[in-house]
Structures are given as C-alpha cells and as structure tokens.
Amino acid sequence: MAQLEVRDIHTAYGLSKVLFGVSFDVEAGQCVALIGRNGVGKSTTMRSVIGLTQAHRGHIEFEGTEITRMRTHRIAQLGLGFVPEDRRIFPELSVWENLDIARRRAAPGAGTWNEERVFDLFPDLKAIRRRLGGVLSGGQQQMLTIARSLMGNPRVLLLDEPSEGLAPKVVEDLAAQIGRLKASGLSIVLAEQNLEFVLSLSDYCHIMEKGEIRYSSDPESLRRQPEILEQYLTL
C-alpha cells in the first residue's frame, strides 16, 4: 500500500470545475512531481490533498486513513505537511518564533525535527533567527516556510511551487536542501514549473494539463522525449 493514495479526485471552486479525475500514489521515501504550466491544477491538487479545498468526488488516503473529508488541522496532525506557494509566514514574528509556533511532537519511531536539525539544513536561518519574517528576502522566506513545516514533524511534505520567483543561485541551493530531505527518508510531493528542478529531485513525474494528468513517467524517460516536453511544458 502506498503511503499517500489520491484516487479520481474532482475539485471545483463554486461552479468552476478545476480537477477532473486526478490520481497518483506516493510510496514511502519517494519524491513525486506534478508538473505543468500555470493554471493546470497543480496547486488545487495540493490544496485538495491537505484539505484546504475539498474534493467533491474521489478518495484520498494517507497511510491507510481516509482523509478526503477531513479538516486540514487533523490531516496535519496525522503527518502531512504543506508548504504553500504564497509562503504565509508570520511577518511580525521572528524566524525563531515562526519555527517555535509550529512545533509538534513527532510520532513514535519517527525522526524528530527541532531547531538544531532545521538550522543544520538551513544554516542561513540560524544567523537571522532573531530577524522578523516580514523583512526576509524571498529565498529566506521560502527556507523559513519549509523549516516551519518540518517543525511539525511530517512524514509526507507537500511543496507547492517552491522555486517560484527565486534567483537561480537560490533555486540551486534549495534543490540541494530538498535533496537532503529526500535522502533523510521524507516523502515529498512537488508541484513545479521548473523542469530541471523537478527532474533533479523526483522519482516519478506527472504532467498536468486542464485539470488532468496527461502523461506520467520517470525523469530519465521524460528527458528522452522532447516532444512531450514541447507539447505540455513549453510556453
């Protein structure tokens, strides 16, 4: 049984249908990517999994527990972490306070994330731990958002467009840090437009268009099919 199973989910905002039967699995320790242009349904898929926008059809299971109609805070308590595209740090709190407010005890037998471990992954945050979140750069805010999610000790981490709006060097550093998370055994769902970022990290890729998964493959196979990349990913 997969750690996270998404089965035939359909999601709408009011009368506007956005997702049309999205299905995918995440095995323990995997990084699974949702790729596609803006507006294809990647973020809505992530929001549906974490419960911020409930799917009106289909099923989502996390470690054998049905979470499709569950409230977001309960889903988080089960061990799903979410890093939203718009980051949503607390601007009036310091870096340390942003981390401390998200602290949650790890499940028995799971690795524990605390300040020491987070600062080892993101050493830049340690140097600015007393700085207010509202004055951080975009890259620093992204690191803080991921670090804050880790303080909740998730077993699966949903990353929504983590490289969006960041300088190339920052994106390179972020890819290395996410790679370390994957190497630690954390399962990751990555929604992204940056193809090289995705291919360097993922074990399996799903290309989305118009609210559906249109093509799925491992990254190596995808690199060998430029016609697929041209069809679904080139602007």
C-alpha positions as CSV (number, residue, x, y, z in Angstrom):
1,M,0.0,0.0,0.0
2,A,1.3,3.4,-0.9
3,Q,1.9,6.0,1.8
4,L,-0.3,8.5,0.0
5,E,-3.1,7.5,-2.4
6,V,-5.0,10.0,-4.5
7,R,-7.9,8.4,-6.4
8,D,-10.0,10.1,-9.1
9,I,-10.4,13.4,-7.3
10,H,-12.7,16.1,-8.8
11,T,-12.5,19.6,-7.3
12,A,-14.3,22.8,-8.1
13,Y,-14.4,26.4,-6.9
14,G,-18.1,27.1,-6.8
15,L,-19.4,26.2,-10.3
16,S,-16.0,26.3,-11.8
17,K,-14.5,22.8,-12.1
18,V,-10.8,22.6,-11.8
19,L,-9.7,19.0,-11.4
20,F,-11.1,16.1,-13.5
21,G,-10.2,12.7,-12.1
22,V,-6.6,13.2,-10.8
23,S,-5.0,10.0,-9.4
24,F,-1.4,9.3,-8.2
25,D,0.5,7.4,-5.5
26,V,3.4,8.3,-3.3
27,E,5.5,5.5,-1.9
28,A,7.4,6.0,1.4
29,G,10.6,7.9,0.7
30,Q,9.6,9.0,-2.8
31,C,9.6,12.4,-4.4
32,V,6.6,12.6,-6.8
33,A,6.3,15.6,-9.0
34,L,3.3,17.4,-10.5
35,I,4.5,19.4,-13.5
36,G,2.7,21.8,-15.8
37,R,2.1,25.4,-16.8
38,N,0.3,27.9,-14.7
39,G,-3.3,27.2,-14.1
40,V,-3.4,23.5,-14.9
41,G,-4.5,22.4,-11.4
42,K,-1.2,21.6,-9.6
43,S,-1.9,23.9,-6.6
44,T,-5.6,22.8,-6.5
45,T,-4.4,19.2,-6.3
46,M,-2.1,20.1,-3.4
47,R,-4.9,22.0,-1.6
48,S,-7.3,19.1,-2.1
49,V,-4.8,16.7,-0.5
50,I,-4.3,18.9,2.5
51,G,-8.0,19.7,2.9
52,L,-8.0,23.4,2.2
53,T,-10.2,22.9,-0.9
54,Q,-12.2,19.7,-0.5
55,A,-12.6,17.3,-3.5
56,H,-16.3,16.7,-4.2
57,R,-15.6,13.3,-5.7
58,G,-12.9,10.7,-5.3
59,H,-10.8,9.5,-2.4
60,I,-7.5,10.4,-0.7
61,E,-5.9,8.1,1.8
62,F,-2.8,8.7,3.9
63,E,-1.2,5.7,5.5
64,G,-4.5,3.8,5.2
65,T,-6.6,6.5,6.7
66,E,-9.3,8.2,4.5
67,I,-8.7,12.0,4.7
68,T,-10.9,13.2,1.8
69,R,-13.4,15.0,4.0
70,M,-11.1,15.6,7.0
71,R,-10.3,19.1,8.2
72,T,-6.8,20.5,7.5
73,H,-5.6,20.6,11.1
74,R,-6.5,16.9,11.5
75,I,-4.7,16.0,8.3
76,A,-1.6,17.9,9.5
77,Q,-1.8,16.1,12.9
78,L,-1.7,12.7,11.0
79,G,1.7,13.7,9.5
80,L,1.1,15.7,6.2
81,G,3.0,18.9,5.9
82,F,2.2,21.7,3.4
83,V,4.4,24.5,2.1
84,P,2.0,26.9,0.2
85,E,3.1,28.8,-2.9
86,D,2.5,32.1,-1.2
87,R,4.6,31.0,1.9
88,R,2.3,32.6,4.6
89,I,5.0,33.2,7.2
90,F,4.1,35.4,10.2
91,P,5.7,38.7,9.2
92,E,5.5,40.2,12.7
93,L,7.2,37.2,14.3
94,S,11.0,36.5,14.3
95,V,12.4,33.5,12.4
96,W,12.7,31.6,15.7
97,E,9.1,32.4,16.7
98,N,7.8,31.3,13.3
99,L,9.5,28.0,13.9
100,D,8.5,27.6,17.6
101,I,4.8,28.2,16.9
102,A,4.7,25.3,14.5
103,R,6.4,22.8,16.9
104,R,4.7,19.4,17.2
105,R,5.8,16.2,18.8
106,A,6.9,13.5,16.4
107,A,5.0,10.2,16.1
108,P,6.7,7.3,17.9
109,G,9.6,5.9,15.9
110,A,9.8,8.9,13.6
111,G,12.8,11.2,13.3
112,T,12.4,14.4,15.3
113,W,12.7,17.9,13.7
114,N,13.8,20.6,16.1
115,E,15.6,24.0,15.8
116,E,19.1,22.3,15.7
117,R,18.2,20.0,12.9
118,V,16.4,22.7,10.9
119,F,19.3,25.1,11.3
120,D,21.6,22.3,10.1
121,L,19.5,22.0,6.9
122,F,19.2,25.8,6.5
123,P,22.2,27.4,8.2
124,D,21.3,30.9,6.8
125,L,18.2,30.8,9.1
126,K,20.4,30.4,12.2
127,A,22.3,33.6,11.5
128,I,19.0,35.6,11.2
129,R,16.9,33.7,13.8
130,R,16.0,37.0,15.6
131,R,15.0,38.8,12.4
132,L,11.4,39.5,11.7
133,G,9.8,37.4,9.0
134,G,8.4,40.4,7.2
135,V,11.9,41.8,6.3
136,L,13.3,38.5,4.9
137,S,14.2,38.1,1.2
138,G,12.1,35.7,-0.9
139,G,14.7,32.9,-0.6
140,Q,14.9,33.3,3.1
141,Q,11.1,33.3,3.4
142,Q,10.9,30.1,1.4
143,M,13.5,28.4,3.6
144,L,11.6,29.5,6.7
145,T,8.3,28.2,5.3
146,I,9.8,24.8,4.6
147,A,11.6,24.8,8.0
148,R,8.3,25.7,9.8
149,S,6.6,22.8,8.1
150,L,9.3,20.5,9.3
151,M,8.9,21.6,12.9
152,G,5.5,19.8,12.7
153,N,7.4,16.5,12.0
154,P,5.6,15.5,8.8
155,R,6.1,12.1,7.1
156,V,4.9,13.5,3.8
157,L,5.7,17.1,2.7
158,L,3.7,18.9,0.0
159,L,5.8,21.6,-1.7
160,D,3.8,23.9,-3.9
161,E,6.0,25.9,-6.4
162,P,9.0,26.2,-4.1
163,S,11.2,27.8,-6.7
164,E,8.7,30.4,-7.8
165,G,10.2,33.9,-8.0
166,L,13.6,32.9,-6.7
167,A,17.0,33.8,-8.1
168,P,18.9,30.9,-9.9
169,K,21.5,30.5,-7.2
170,V,18.8,30.4,-4.5
171,V,16.9,27.7,-6.5
172,E,20.1,25.7,-6.8
173,D,20.7,25.8,-3.0
174,L,17.0,25.0,-2.4
175,A,17.2,21.9,-4.7
176,A,20.2,20.7,-2.7
177,Q,18.3,21.2,0.6
178,I,15.2,19.4,-0.7
179,G,17.5,16.6,-1.9
180,R,18.8,16.2,1.7
181,L,15.2,16.0,2.9
182,K,14.5,13.2,0.4
183,A,17.7,11.4,1.4
184,S,16.5,11.5,5.0
185,G,13.6,9.4,4.1
186,L,10.9,12.1,4.0
187,S,8.3,11.6,1.2
188,I,7.7,14.6,-0.9
189,V,5.0,15.8,-3.4
190,L,6.5,18.6,-5.5
191,A,4.3,20.9,-7.7
192,E,6.6,22.8,-10.0
193,Q,7.0,24.5,-13.4
194,N,10.8,24.5,-13.3
195,L,11.6,21.3,-15.3
196,E,15.3,21.0,-14.3
197,F,14.4,21.5,-10.7
198,V,11.8,18.7,-10.9
199,L,13.9,16.2,-12.9
200,S,16.9,16.6,-10.5
201,L,14.7,15.6,-7.5
202,S,11.8,13.4,-8.4
203,D,11.5,9.7,-8.7
204,Y,8.3,10.0,-10.8
205,C,6.6,12.8,-12.7
206,H,3.0,13.5,-13.6
207,I,2.4,16.2,-16.3
208,M,-0.9,18.1,-15.8
209,E,-3.0,20.0,-18.3
210,K,-6.5,21.4,-17.9
211,G,-7.1,19.7,-14.5
212,E,-6.0,16.2,-15.6
213,I,-2.8,14.1,-15.5
214,R,-2.0,13.7,-19.2
215,Y,1.4,11.9,-19.1
216,S,3.4,10.0,-16.4
217,S,6.9,8.7,-16.4
218,D,10.2,8.6,-14.5
219,P,12.5,11.6,-15.0
220,E,15.0,9.7,-17.2
221,S,12.4,8.7,-19.7
222,L,10.9,12.2,-19.8
223,R,14.3,13.7,-20.7
224,R,14.4,11.4,-23.7
225,Q,11.0,12.7,-25.0
226,P,11.4,16.3,-26.1
227,E,8.1,16.1,-28.0
228,I,6.2,15.5,-24.7
229,L,8.0,18.4,-23.0
230,E,7.3,20.6,-26.0
231,Q,3.6,19.7,-26.0
232,Y,2.8,20.1,-22.3
233,L,5.5,22.4,-20.8
234,T,6.8,24.9,-23.4
235,L,5.0,28.3,-23.3
